[in-house]
Amino acid sequence: MKTIVGYASAWSVAPGDTLDVKVSTYGKERYTAELVRVVCGDDDPDRGIYREEKVAAPFAGDYPGRTQTMAAGSYVVAPDPEPLRRLAGFTVQAWIFPTTPLAGEQGLIAHWCARSPRGFALIVDGNGALALRTGDGTGDVRETGAGVALAARRWHLVSASFDPETGAVRLHQTTPGTAVEAGHAATAAGRGAYAPVADASAPLLMAALPSEEGGVRRHFNGKIDRPRVTARPLSSDEVVALAWDPAPHEREAALVAGWDFSRDIGRARVADVGFNALHGHTVNLPSRGVKGFNWTGREQSWRHAPEEYGAIHFHDDDHYDAGWETDFSYVVPDDLASGVYAARLGTDDDEWHVTFFVRPPRGAATSRLAFLASTATYMAYANYRWQLREHYAEVAETYWTTLDKGDAFLQEHPEFGLSTYDTHFDGSGVRYSSRLRPVLNMAPKTPLWSFNPDTHILGWLEEKGVGYDVITDEDLHREGAGLLRRYRAVVTGAHPEYHTTRMWDGLRGYLSRGGRLAYLGGNGFIWRCAFSDEMPGVVELRRAEDGIRYRDEEPGEYDLEFTGEHGGLWRRLGMAPQALVGVGTVAVGFDRSGFYRRTPESFDRRVAFVFDGIGDDEPIGDFGFLGGGASGSEIDAADPLLGTPPHALVVASSVGHSADTWLVPDETGFHHSAMDGVQNPRVKADMTFFETPSGGAVFSVGSIAWAGSLPCDGYDNNVARLSENVLRRFLAPEPFAMPE
């Protein structure tokens, strides 16, 4: 079992930067830490290719262990709003869209001191019905419930009013076509009218309740829209009128707070448009830019009709920043070579690598070649556990699900968060994934998907003596083409799937100025994603129609919260991967990989350098660690209609794919029986080459499995030879010339 994990404050650092490392142990009083350079992370004992190098570091040594915890679940907090402490009579109301109303008690809007207890809390009670809890600090806690369970995935207008003169509590709960009224009147003996909110000195919470220990609990699953508090009890008609009015401060003089979630979409800030400016902020990244109670369907973008997107969708398993304390820090020295590094943490029976990337000094390059690490993709798959929850995972992926220690650990610790391939407890899709937590599949000695196959490429570069710098696509997002133009050539990893608009623009700008790109992977440049300028370390995905989707996106919610851009496939956004690298994804299959055969175009003198030392009829890559061949997992093909340049050469195409390798949905207009790799000749990877203006060029293999063939036979094989041929030519100073 795992007894140690950790994470770093950043994934990409430069000389002079300070990296904070945060560690948690489980049942262990001590652990060790040291710095290693990761060359190849594949630790399969039958291959013997794992390689890491110990590097001297001032933090190396022995440390006391401790268990650090993290809290999942999103909510809104408005810090200790003083005007709420003066309330006597009041109404609290909101539109709500519960998604798990029968999952136990859940907080809606609470100004509640749990230690006293005092204040008020509007909740979904244990029976799934609306309820108001009140307390006056003397231990006299009362609760009034509507008694009728809320309907799942339906909008309700809910409210609770308290009249201090009569002690009456009135609840109002509506669903389309129905209304529920409930209440009671009570006078506390000897004390006059019951006063429920006497000086509740506590933050106001939405979508959660405070705990006596100072944290939060009882998270709400679902949407909340237009939460409001007034300093007087409202009638049912007044509640309805206020709920529909987008400017509550103009209607109600007794308004204490009226939060408008349609403002500041893409930020943590939550704006109060009332008189007291009781602004708050979100915690743990609930989803914004989502349909409100009044969504008409006339607009599909929150940017075009923000007044119809005034809801926030909360989940009890949302996550952003673990917030752990730092165990030790590392100032990256000026002489540390660029590369992939890790703080290797060890207990007496377990180890963990806190992986990070060291780039060259900012504004400089130390090599002619850059390896572009796909951190957006690593984040998208972070703590991926779809295969543990999906009933048909083995059928879909055509292999037995196997668990490592990391998988077992995530089962024991659901609070470590989900990947964008998973679904929340309430069934909605996960849209955000963070690196500010331990990521159990972004390290050496983890399964060969996402990060670890990229180290096959790094190991090959080391074996061939090809110098390289490491940069990340997050760096590219921040700095654009200027980051790349210091390099004569750039090489990708095995699976650069997710890209922001800035990343795309940076790569296109680099190629237009004579850059050279070797795309040694597959299923790349497929989905648009977004980063937040305000909340670092998180990626957002919204998968619009089409493409391989592990879950459907909500209609009307295809536009990214962080940027307002339309999400989904770059192909559907008018910029297919074929227009950037010559090929785009056409098929997926995980059981068996194929291999490449040269085409007549491979004998064009423009690509003679590619096939130096490779025979005319020689199968290329009929071996490999991913499916036994170089063309597999997810594969790409050329398509002139989608932007493959007319002068591009398809120099090899793959064969030998199985009946379980299928065309992707965006390649099929309708379902029929001839979509698999045995019957359909379109199921193939195309190896392509083309020149670009100003002396540049692009070479693409179009296969995730390509990287897994590089290390075979001690890196002495035709996949490694062909790849080296390409890089040696790309690093040469002679410009490429586009054909007439």
Backbone hydrogen bonds, N-H to C=O, Kabsch-Sander energy under -0.5 kcal/mol:
donor,donor_aa,acceptor,acceptor_aa,energy
5,V,24,S,-2.1
7,Y,22,K,-2.1
9,S,20,D,-1.9
13,V,357,F,-2.7
16,G,332,V,-3.1
17,D,14,A,-2.5
19,L,17,D,-0.5
19,L,330,Y,-2.9
20,D,18,T,-0.5
21,V,328,F,-2.8
22,K,7,Y,-2.9
24,S,5,V,-2.6
25,T,66,R,-3.2
26,Y,3,T,-2.2
27,G,25,T,-0.5
31,Y,63,Y,-2.3
32,T,346,G,-2.6
33,A,61,G,-2.3
34,E,344,R,-1.4
35,L,55,V,-0.7
36,V,342,A,-2.5
37,R,53,E,-3.2
38,V,36,V,-0.5
38,V,340,V,-2.4
39,V,37,R,-0.6
39,V,51,R,-2.4
40,C,51,R,-2.1
43,D,41,G,-0.8
47,R,44,D,-1.6
48,G,44,D,-1.5
51,R,40,C,-2.5
53,E,37,R,-2.5
55,V,35,L,-2.9
60,A,57,A,-1.5
61,G,33,A,-2.2
63,Y,31,Y,-3.3
65,G,29,E,-3.4
68,Q,66,R,-0.6
72,A,70,M,-0.5
73,G,318,D,-2.9
74,S,315,H,-2.4
75,Y,283,V,-1.4
76,V,206,M,-2.2
77,V,281,H,-2.3
78,A,204,L,-2.4
82,E,80,D,-0.9
84,L,81,P,-1.6
85,R,81,P,-0.6
85,R,82,E,-1.5
86,R,82,E,-0.6
86,R,83,P,-0.8
87,L,84,L,-1.1
88,A,89,G,-0.7
90,F,162,F,-1.6
91,T,230,T,-1.6
92,V,160,A,-2.5
93,Q,228,R,-2.6
94,A,158,V,-2.2
95,W,225,D,-2.8
96,I,156,H,-2.9
97,F,223,K,-2.6
99,T,221,N,-2.3
100,T,221,N,-0.9
103,A,100,T,-1.9
106,Q,124,V,-2.4
107,G,218,R,-3.1
108,L,122,L,-2.3
109,I,122,L,-1.4
110,A,205,L,-2.9
111,H,120,F,-2.2
112,W,110,A,-0.6
112,W,203,P,-0.6
113,C,118,R,-2.9
114,A,112,W,-0.7
118,R,113,C,-1.4
119,G,135,G,-2.4
119,G,196,P,-1.7
120,F,111,H,-2.0
121,A,133,R,-2.0
122,L,109,I,-3.3
123,I,121,A,-0.6
123,I,131,A,-2.8
124,V,106,Q,-3.0
125,D,123,I,-0.6
125,D,129,A,-3.3
128,G,125,D,-2.3
130,L,148,V,-0.5
131,A,123,I,-2.1
132,L,144,T,-2.5
133,R,121,A,-2.5
134,T,142,R,-2.9
135,G,119,G,-1.8
135,G,196,P,-1.1
136,D,140,D,-0.8
137,G,117,P,-1.8
139,G,117,P,-0.5
141,V,139,G,-1.3
142,R,134,T,-2.6
144,T,132,L,-2.5
146,A,130,L,-3.2
150,L,128,G,-3.6
153,R,98,P,-3.5
154,R,151,A,-0.9
156,H,96,I,-2.6
157,L,174,T,-0.7
158,V,94,A,-2.7
158,V,156,H,-0.6
159,S,172,H,-2.0
160,A,92,V,-2.2
161,S,170,R,-2.5
162,F,90,F,-2.8
163,D,168,A,-2.4
167,G,163,D,-2.2
168,A,163,D,-0.8
169,V,184,H,-3.2
170,R,161,S,-2.2
171,L,182,A,-4.2
172,H,159,S,-2.4
173,Q,180,V,-2.5
174,T,157,L,-2.1
175,T,178,T,-1.6
178,T,175,T,-3.4
180,V,173,Q,-3.0
182,A,171,L,-1.7
184,H,169,V,-1.8
186,A,167,G,-1.1
188,A,192,G,-0.7
191,R,188,A,-2.0
194,Y,186,A,-0.6
198,A,195,A,-0.6
199,D,85,R,-0.9
199,D,197,V,-0.6
200,A,197,V,-0.8
201,S,199,D,-1.6
202,A,200,A,-1.5
204,L,78,A,-2.4
205,L,110,A,-2.8
206,M,76,V,-2.3
207,A,108,L,-2.0
209,L,217,R,-2.9
211,S,215,G,-2.4
214,G,211,S,-1.5
217,R,209,L,-3.1
220,F,207,A,-2.2
222,G,220,F,-0.6
222,G,314,F,-2.1
223,K,97,F,-1.7
224,I,312,I,-1.8
225,D,95,W,-2.8
226,R,310,G,-0.8
228,R,93,Q,-2.7
229,V,257,A,-2.6
230,T,91,T,-2.6
231,A,254,A,-2.8
239,V,235,S,-2.4
240,V,236,S,-2.2
241,A,237,D,-2.3
242,L,238,E,-2.6
243,A,239,V,-2.3
244,W,240,V,-1.6
245,D,241,A,-0.9
250,E,247,A,-1.6
251,R,247,A,-0.7
251,R,248,P,-0.6
252,E,248,P,-2.6
253,A,251,R,-0.6
255,L,252,E,-1.4
256,V,229,V,-2.8
257,A,229,V,-1.9
259,W,227,P,-1.8
260,D,271,A,-2.6
261,F,259,W,-0.6
261,F,310,G,-0.6
263,R,260,D,-1.3
267,R,264,D,-2.0
270,V,280,G,-2.8
271,A,260,D,-0.6
273,V,258,G,-2.7
273,V,271,A,-0.6
276,N,256,V,-0.5
279,H,277,A,-2.0
280,G,270,V,-2.6
281,H,77,V,-1.9
282,T,268,A,-2.5
283,V,75,Y,-2.5
287,S,313,H,-2.5
290,V,311,A,-0.8
292,G,308,E,-2.7
295,W,292,G,-1.5
304,H,301,S,-0.8
305,A,301,S,-1.2
308,E,305,A,-2.3
309,Y,306,P,-1.8
311,A,290,V,-1.0
312,I,224,I,-1.7
313,H,287,S,-2.9
314,F,222,G,-3.3
314,F,312,I,-0.7
318,D,315,H,-1.0
322,A,320,Y,-0.5
322,A,436,L,-2.8
327,D,21,V,-2.8
328,F,21,V,-1.5
330,Y,19,L,-2.3
332,V,17,D,-2.7
332,V,330,Y,-0.7
336,L,333,P,-1.4
337,A,335,D,-0.5
339,G,358,V,-1.7
341,Y,339,G,-0.5
341,Y,356,F,-2.9
342,A,36,V,-2.3
343,A,354,V,-2.1
344,R,34,E,-2.8
344,R,342,A,-0.9
345,L,343,A,-0.7
345,L,352,W,-3.5
346,G,32,T,-2.2
347,T,350,D,-2.9
352,W,345,L,-2.4
354,V,343,A,-2.3
354,V,352,W,-0.6
355,T,353,H,-1.1
355,T,442,M,-0.5
356,F,341,Y,-2.8
357,F,11,W,-3.7
358,V,339,G,-3.0
359,R,13,V,-2.7
359,R,357,F,-0.7
364,A,361,P,-1.9
370,A,489,A,-1.9
371,F,469,D,-3.4
372,L,370,A,-0.6
372,L,491,V,-2.5
373,A,371,F,-0.9
373,A,471,I,-3.0
375,T,373,A,-1.5
378,Y,374,S,-2.2
379,M,375,T,-2.5
380,A,376,A,-2.1
381,Y,377,T,-1.8
382,A,379,M,-1.4
384,Y,381,Y,-1.8
388,L,385,R,-1.3
389,R,385,R,-0.6
389,R,386,W,-1.5
390,E,386,W,-2.3
393,A,390,E,-1.3
396,A,392,Y,-2.7
397,E,393,A,-2.5
398,T,394,E,-1.2
399,Y,394,E,-0.7
408,A,404,D,-2.1
409,F,405,K,-2.3
410,L,406,G,-2.2
411,Q,407,D,-1.7
412,E,408,A,-1.4
413,H,409,F,-1.4
416,F,413,H,-1.8
417,G,414,P,-1.5
420,T,380,A,-2.1
422,D,419,S,-1.6
424,H,428,S,-3.5
427,G,424,H,-2.1
430,V,422,D,-2.1
433,S,539,V,-1.9
435,R,537,G,-2.4
437,R,435,R,-1.5
440,L,438,P,-0.7
442,M,439,V,-1.4
445,K,41,G,-2.6
446,T,443,A,-0.6
449,W,447,P,-2.1
451,F,441,N,-0.5
451,F,449,W,-0.8
452,N,449,W,-0.9
454,D,450,S,-0.6
454,D,451,F,-1.4
455,T,451,F,-0.6
455,T,452,N,-1.2
456,H,453,P,-1.3
457,I,453,P,-0.8
458,L,454,D,-1.7
459,G,455,T,-2.7
460,W,456,H,-1.8
461,L,457,I,-2.5
462,E,458,L,-2.4
463,E,459,G,-2.4
464,K,460,W,-2.2
465,G,461,L,-0.5
465,G,462,E,-1.0
466,V,461,L,-2.4
467,G,465,G,-0.7
469,D,369,L,-2.5
470,V,358,V,-0.5
471,I,371,F,-2.5
471,I,469,D,-0.5
473,D,373,A,-2.2
476,L,472,T,-1.9
477,H,473,D,-2.3
478,R,474,E,-1.7
479,E,475,D,-2.4
480,G,476,L,-2.7
482,G,479,E,-0.7
483,L,480,G,-1.8
484,L,480,G,-0.6
484,L,481,A,-0.6
485,R,481,A,-2.2
487,Y,484,L,-2.7
488,R,368,R,-1.4
489,A,368,R,-1.9
490,V,516,R,-2.7
491,V,370,A,-2.8
492,T,518,A,-2.3
493,G,372,L,-0.6
497,E,495,H,-1.9
499,H,527,W,-2.4
504,W,500,T,-2.2
505,D,501,T,-2.9
506,G,502,R,-2.3
507,L,503,M,-2.5
508,R,504,W,-2.7
509,G,505,D,-2.5
510,Y,506,G,-2.1
511,L,507,L,-2.4
512,S,508,R,-2.2
513,R,509,G,-0.7
513,R,510,Y,-0.8
514,G,511,L,-1.5
514,G,693,P,-0.5
515,G,510,Y,-2.1
516,R,488,R,-0.6
517,L,697,A,-2.2
518,A,490,V,-2.9
519,Y,517,L,-0.7
519,Y,699,F,-3.1
520,L,518,A,-1.1
522,G,494,A,-2.1
525,F,496,P,-3.0
526,I,497,E,-1.8
527,W,497,E,-1.7
528,R,568,G,-2.8
529,C,499,H,-1.5
530,A,540,E,-1.6
532,S,538,V,-0.6
538,V,535,M,-0.6
539,V,433,S,-2.6
540,E,530,A,-2.4
541,L,431,R,-2.4
544,A,542,R,-1.1
549,R,547,G,-0.8
553,E,543,R,-0.5
557,E,554,E,-1.9
558,Y,300,Q,-0.5
560,L,565,E,-3.4
564,G,560,L,-2.1
567,G,558,Y,-2.4
568,G,528,R,-0.6
570,W,526,I,-3.5
571,R,526,I,-0.5
573,L,569,L,-0.7
573,L,570,W,-0.6
574,G,571,R,-1.0
575,M,570,W,-2.5
579,A,576,A,-1.7
579,A,642,L,-0.5
580,L,576,A,-0.5
580,L,577,P,-1.3
581,V,577,P,-3.1
582,G,577,P,-0.6
582,G,578,Q,-1.2
584,G,637,A,-2.1
586,V,635,I,-2.7
587,A,635,I,-1.5
588,V,662,W,-2.4
589,G,633,S,-2.6
593,S,627,G,-2.4
594,G,631,S,-3.4
595,F,655,V,-2.0
596,Y,620,I,-2.9
597,R,653,S,-2.7
599,T,651,V,-1.8
602,S,599,T,-1.7
603,F,600,P,-1.6
604,D,601,E,-1.6
607,V,604,D,-1.9
608,A,605,R,-1.2
610,V,607,V,-0.9
611,F,607,V,-0.9
612,D,609,F,-0.9
614,I,611,F,-2.3
618,E,615,G,-0.6
620,I,596,Y,-2.6
621,G,619,P,-0.7
623,F,621,G,-0.5
625,F,708,G,-1.8
627,G,625,F,-0.7
628,G,624,G,-0.5
629,G,626,L,-0.7
630,A,594,G,-0.5
630,A,621,G,-2.3
631,S,594,G,-2.1
632,G,630,A,-0.6
633,S,589,G,-1.6
634,E,632,G,-1.8
635,I,587,A,-2.5
636,D,702,G,-2.6
637,A,584,G,-2.8
642,L,639,D,-1.5
643,G,640,P,-1.1
644,T,639,D,-1.8
648,A,645,P,-2.0
649,L,689,F,-3.0
650,V,648,A,-0.5
651,V,649,L,-1.0
651,V,687,M,-2.1
652,A,687,M,-1.1
653,S,597,R,-2.1
654,S,685,A,-1.8
655,V,595,F,-2.8
658,S,592,R,-0.6
661,T,658,S,-1.5
662,W,588,V,-2.6
662,W,660,D,-0.6
663,L,675,M,-1.7
664,V,586,V,-2.3
667,E,664,V,-2.1
668,T,665,P,-1.7
675,M,673,S,-0.5
677,G,658,S,-1.3
677,G,661,T,-1.4
680,N,676,D,-2.6
683,V,680,N,-1.7
684,K,682,R,-1.6
686,D,636,D,-2.2
687,M,652,A,-3.3
687,M,685,A,-0.5
688,T,686,D,-0.6
688,T,700,S,-2.1
689,F,649,L,-1.8
690,F,698,V,-2.0
692,T,696,G,-2.4
695,G,692,T,-0.9
696,G,692,T,-0.6
696,G,693,P,-0.8
697,A,515,G,-1.0
698,V,690,F,-2.7
699,F,517,L,-2.4
700,S,688,T,-2.3
701,V,519,Y,-2.1
702,G,519,Y,-0.6
702,G,521,G,-0.7
703,S,521,G,-1.6
704,I,632,G,-0.8
704,I,634,E,-1.6
705,A,632,G,-1.4
706,W,703,S,-0.6
707,A,704,I,-0.9
708,G,705,A,-0.6
709,S,705,A,-0.5
709,S,706,W,-1.7
710,L,706,W,-0.8
710,L,707,A,-0.7
712,C,709,S,-1.1
714,G,711,P,-0.8
715,Y,711,P,-1.2
716,D,712,C,-0.8
716,D,713,D,-1.0
717,N,715,Y,-0.7
721,R,717,N,-2.4
722,L,718,N,-2.5
723,S,719,V,-2.2
724,E,720,A,-2.2
725,N,721,R,-2.5
726,V,722,L,-2.0
727,L,723,S,-2.3
728,R,724,E,-2.8
729,R,725,N,-1.9
730,F,726,V,-2.7
731,L,727,L,-1.9
732,A,728,R,-0.5
732,A,729,R,-0.9
736,F,695,G,-1.7
